[in-house]
Amino acid sequence: MIRIIILLSLILMPSVAYSQPSISFNELKYDFGVISQDEKAGHIFEFTNNGDKDLIIEKVTAS
C-alpha cells in the first residue's frame, strides 16, 4: 500500500510543479487618437487566465 502511495505521489508531483497562471489579452494596445489636454480618456483591456493557478496582478503601469 505504501509503495502505491509513493508511486502516485511521484507521478503527480511534476504536474503540480508546472502548474501556473497564464494571461492572454483580447488586444495588446489601443490608439486613443488625438485627445485635448482637458479631455478624459479611458479604455478597458479584457484578459483571461488560461492557466490552472490563480492569476495575481500586483502592479499595472501605463505608457
C-alpha positions, 0 to 999 in steps of 0.5 A: 500500500505504501509503495502505491502511495509513493508511486502516485505521489511521484507521478503527480508531483511534476504536474503540480510543479508546472502548474501556473497562471497564464494571461492572454489579452483580447488586444495588446494596445489601443490608439486613443487618437488625438485627445485635448489636454482637458479631455478624459480618456479611458479604455478597458483591456479584457484578459483571461487566465488560461492557466490552472493557478490563480492569476495575481496582478500586483502592479499595472503601469501605463505608457 
